[in-house]
Amino acid sequence: MISRVRDIISKNRVYAWMIIFIILLQACILLTHTELPKPTKDSLPLSREEFKLQLEERQEAMREILLQNYGLAQIMSLIFMFGMAVIITGLVLLSGYIIKKRRGTEPIPRTLETEAPLWGIGDVIRIAIIFIFLSYTFSAFSYILKLHFSGEGLDRRAGLVASTTFMDFLIFMFVLRFVIVKYKQNISALGISAKRLVKNIMVGVYSYVGFLPILTVLFLTVLVIAKLLNYTPPPEPVYELIFEEKRPYLLVIISCLIALLGPIIEEVFFRGFLYTALRKRAGVLFSILISASLFSLLHTNLLGFVPILALGMLLAYVREKTGSLIPSITIHVIHNTALAGMMFFVRELSSKTL
């Protein structure tokens, strides 16, 4: 056993040094009592109480403006009617899916056949180590900058956007390095291919619409339970970035990050790289559950765990059935774009009276 561990460490010395660096840096953080630069009020994250108060204020502001502005009330009615129409369409698609499954036919077509992936769980762990190492390194670098510089461009929200974009890009590049350089495979092994592109996009669209009634029921159930328990979750970083940020250029970057870059990178890693590595060892069902659970854990708090878990299972299921990553990316982009659009609409609406 000891000799096997030594052999693993010997073959992965770079990753072993990264782990040592992470442990030592974490130990320094816990053991030292360095006085951090005092943040300004605008750079502090929202507390749970502040978040709850803001939600109540925004709800009251929206009610007030809708009562006063007939035009906006009509727009909200149209949005609600459109949402209901989409959900009803989803129910029809979901019913059709269930009927086809009972008849023994496959509702989701196979659209891409690729070579089997050569990477494995060990490579996923290596990328996870790289991600944590780079996160710590970026945080340490940001801290050093804050000690020597100050200014609007170095505040916490801008730093969060910059670090997220930087980390997403690096993870994408490392995944490509493992697939293309280490294993000499084409990116189609990840499910990325332009073959039958329009069909794959359409599969993603109707899969999401068909799943939307389930997702809506799960979300409303969670909200009701949270209301009964009088539970208010801590604010997500995306909430603060959208509702508190006022710089137009940063809002544009945030929108692109949420609606496009984030979904693409996450699908490449979770459904293109992680899921296929798990599937080689654990089979389809277990791999769907594990990849979806990790996806949910890394994305949200307790309140949103179940809906995001369900969405992650859909994404992995569609990836498994089609063989392509394009439908999963399409679903993820639609979902994030809809949520971001709704939050920006609420921000604009409530800001008229706040």
N, C-alpha and C positions, 0 to 999 in steps of 0.2 A: 504493500500500500504506500509506504513512504517513498519507495523508489519510483512508483508511478507518479506520485505528486511531484517529485523532483524532475521527472521527465517532462511533465506538463509545464512546469515553471520554466525549465530550460528551453522549451520550444516557444514559450510565450513570454520572454523576458521583458519585452517592451510593455506589455500589458501588466506584468507583475510590478514594474516600476511605477506605472500609472496608479495602481491600487495602493502602493506604498505612499505615493504623493497625496492621494485622496485622504488616506487615514491620517497622515501627519498633519495635513492642512486642517482637517476636521478637529484633530486633537488640539491644535494651536487655537482654533476658534473657541473651543470649549474651556481651555485652561487659562487663556490670557484674558485680561480685562482692559484691552485697549479702548480708549475713549473714542467713539466714532464721531465724525462730524455731525453736528446737530442739524437735522433736516428741517427744511421750511415746511410750513403748514400744507402747501400745495403738493409737496413731494411725499407726504405721508400716505400710506395706504388707508383705505376706509376701514373703520372698525365695524363689527357686526351691528352695533346699535345705530351708527351713522347710516349704514346701508339700509336698515329697516326704516329709519326715518325718511331717507330719500325716496324709497319706494312708495311710502304713504303720501309724501308730498307730490310725487309725480302722478300718482293715481288720482289724487284730488285735483291737481292741475288739469289733467286730461278730462275729467268729468266736467269741470267748470268751462273749459273752452269748447267742449262739444255741445254743452247746453247753450252757449252764447253764439256759436258759429254754426249756422245751418248747413253751409257748404261743406265744412269739414265733417259734420255729422253724416252727411250723405256719402262722402268718400269712405268713411269708416264702415258704413252700411254696405257699400259695394265691396270693400275688402273682405268683410265678414261673409257676404254672399258668395264671393269667389272662393274663399276658403272652404265653405260648406260644399260648394260644387266639386271642388277637388277631392274632399273627403268622400263624398257620395260616389264619385268616379273610382276612388280607391277601393271602396266597398265592392263595386262591380268587378274590378280587376281581381281583388282578393277572392271573391266568390268563384270567378272563373278559374283561378289558380287551384283552388281546393277541388273543384269539379274535375279538372284535368288530372290532378294527382290521383284522385279516386279511380279514374278510368285507366290509370297506368301510363299516361302520357306525360312527357316532361314539358312544363310550361316555359321554362327558361332554356333557350337553345345553347348548344355548345358553339361558340363563335371563334375559338382560337385553340390550336393544338401546338404545343411547344415542347422542347426538350426538357427532361426532368432536371430540376435544380440540383447542383452539385454541392451547394453550401449546406451547413447544418446548424444545430443549436449552438455549437461552440462559436461559430461566426457571429451569431446574434449576440451572444454574451460579450464577445470582443467589441462589437459596435456599441453595446450598452456601456462598457467600461470607457470607451473613447468618449461617449456622450457625457458621462458623469465627469470625466477628467477635464474635458473642454469647458463644461459648465463651471467647475471650480476655478479653472484658469481664467475664464472670462470674468468671473465675479471678482477674483483677486486683482485682475488688471483694472477693472472698473473702480474698485476701491482705491487703488493707487492713484488713478486719475482724479478721483474726487478729493483726495488729500492735497493735490497740487493745483487743481484747476476748479473753476466754478463757472456757472453760466447756464442759460436756458437749455442749451443743447446737451447738457450732461445731467439733466434731472432724471428721476427714477422712471417715469413713464417712457421717455425717449430711450433710456437705457434698456428697458424691457423690450421695446419694439426692436431695437438694434440687436440685442442678444438673441431674441427668438428668430429673427431673420437669419442671422449669422449661423446659429446652431442648426436650423433647418437645412440651410445650404450645405453645411459641412457633412451632416448625416447623409444627405442625398449623395454627395460625392464619395463618401466612404462606402456606401452600399454599392455604387457603380464600380468602385475600385475592387471590391470583393468579387463581384459578378464578372466583370469584364477582364480585369488584370489577373486576379488570382486564379479564377476558374475558367478563364477563356471562353465564357459563354456570352451569347448575345443578350441584349436587354429584353428581348422577347421572353426569356426565361422568367423574368419578373412579371410577365403579362402585359408588357408595354409594346404595342404594335399598332400600326395604322391600318392593318387588315380589317375589313368590314367595320370601319370606324363609325359610320352613321348608324349601323345596326346596333353596335355596342352601346352607343350613346342612347339610342331609343330603349334598349333593354334596361339601362340604368334609370331612365325617366319613368317607365311604367312600373319598374320594380319599386321605386321610391313611392310613387303615388299609391300603388297597391298596399304598401306597408304603412302608409301614413295613418290610416284609421287605428292600427295597433299602437303606433307610436303616440298618437293623440290620447288614446285611452290610458296608456301608461303614464304619460305626462300629467294628465288631469288627476289621475289616482294619487300620484305622488304629491301633487299640490294640495289635494284634499286632506291627505294624511298629515302633511306638514302643518296645514291650517288647524287641524284638530289638536295636534300636539303643541301648537303655538311655537313652531320651530322656524327660525330664520337662518338660512345658511350664511356663511361668510361670503362676501362679494368675490366673484370671479375677476381675475385681472382684465378680462375682455370687457366686463361691465364698466370698470373704471376708465379703460382706454377710450371707450366710445362715449360715455356720458360725461366724463370729466375733462377730457382733452379738448382744447380749443384751437390748436394750430392746424390750419387746413392741410398743409403738406403732410403732417403726421397722420391725420385722419385718412388721407388717401392711401398712405402706406399701410395703415391698419386694415383698411377695407380690402386691399389686395392680399394682405397676409391671411386674413380670415377666410375670404371667399375663394381664393385661388391657390396661392403658394402653400398654405398650410394643408389643405386637403390633398394636394398632389403629393407632397413629401410624406405625409402620414400614410397614405395608401401605398406608396412605394415601400415604406418600411413595414407597416403592420400587415398588409395583405399580400404585398409582393415578396417581401423578404422573410418576415417572421412567420407568417402563416404557412408558407411552403416548407420552411425548415421544420416546423412542428409536425406537419402532416407526414413527413417522412418517417417519423418516430411514433407518433401517437394516433394517427388516423384522423378522419375528417371531423367527427363530432367533437372530440376532445380538443382538437386544434382550433375549431371555431370558438369554443367556450373560452379557452385560455387566451387566444389572441384578442377576443372581444373584451374579456375581463381586464387585461392589461391596458387596452385602449381606453376603457372607461376609467380605470384608476388614474391614468395619467392626464385625464381631461377634466374631471369635474369633482365636485364635492359629494357628500352623502345624498343630497336631495336629487341630484341628476344621475346617480349611478345606474339605476335600472333602465331608464330610457336610453342612455348612451350605450349601455351593455347590449340592449336589443338592437340598436342601430349598428353596433360593431358586429353582431351576429349576422345581420342582413348583409353587410358589406363582405364578410368572409364567405357567406353562403353563395352570393352572386359571383364572387371570384372563383369559387370552386366549380359552380355549374357552367359558367361561360368559358373558363380558362383564361379570360382576359381581365386586365386591371382597369380598362376603360369604363365599364359599367360602374364599378365601385367608386372610381374617381368622379364620375358624373353624379352619382347619388350624393357623395360627400360635398361636392361643389354646390349642388342645388340646396342641400340642407343648410350649409353654412351661409350661403348667400341669402336665403330666406330669413334666417335668424338675424344676420347682420342688418339686412334691410329693415326688418321689423324694429330692431333696437334703434337704428338711426331715425326711423319715422317717429317712434315714441320720444326720442330725444328732441327732435325738432318740434313736435307737437307740444310737449310739456314745457319746453323752454319759452314758449310764448306767454306763459303766465307765471313762471317761476322767477 
